[in-house]
Amino acid sequence: MAGNSFTIDDLKKILLEGAGAADGVDLDGDILDRDFAQLGYESLALLETGGRIEREYDITLDEAALTDVATPRVLIEAVNAQLTVQAG
């Protein structure tokens, strides 16, 4: 099981394992505020990513957290909020 916080490195690992990386996209760059669509991840890839996050971190994400997120920063914040609730 993963730690008590979710980081950009955790997200990148899960994205790469689940959907890979689009040609020409450098996930090691500053991607926190780039749209997932710009990074090559469509809604199906985000749902898969959310499922992997839920399994690895033993949390349940609100469906809106997966369908309405636009950037990695927003998804990371949603995951960390859920981890905080779970720890509380």
N, C-alpha and C positions, 0 to 999 in steps of 0.2 A: 504494500500500500504506500502511496505517496505521502509526503509531509503535510504539514498543516497550512501551507500556503501554496498558491498556484502562481507561477511566474511565466514570463515570456518564454523562457527556455523550456518549461514544461509544455506550453502550448505548441511551440515549434516542434518538439519531439512528437507530440500526438498528431499534429497536422502532417508531418512527414511520414509517420507510420501509417496513417489512415488514407491519405490522399496524395502523398508525394508533393512535389513542388512544380509549379508551372515553369515552362521554359522562360528564361529571362528574369525570373523573380529571385531575388537574393533575400532569403529569410533571415540572414545574418545582418541585414541592414536595419535601418530604423523603420520598423513596420508597425509600431504600436498604434499609430493613428491613420494608417492606410486602410482603405475599405477592403474587406475580404474579397470583393469582386475584383479589385485591382490586383490582388495577390493571386488570383486564379482559383478562388474557392467559391463555388456556388452553394446554394442552399442545401443540396443533398450532402455535399462534403461537410458542411457545418453541422448537419444533423448527425452524421457519422462521428464527427469530432466530439460533439456533445455526448453521444453515447459512450465513447471511449473515456471521456472525462468522468462521467457518472460512474462507470465501472471501476476505474482506477482510483478514484477519490471517495467512492462509496457515498455519493450524494445524489440528489435528484434536482435537476435544473428545471426551472419553469420553462415551458415550451417557448414562451416569448423570449426568454434569454437566449434561445438558440435561433429563433427565426427573425428576431428584430435587431440582433447585434450587427453593427456595421463595421466595427474595428476590433482588432485584437485587444486593445485596452478595455473596451466595454465588456468583452467576454471574460477577460481576466478579472475584472472588478465583480462581475456577476458570480463567478466561481468562488472568489475569495469571500464574498458576502455569504454565500451558502455554507462555506467551510466555517465561517464565524458563527453562524446560526447553529450548525451541527455541534460545534465545540462548546457552545454556551449552555 
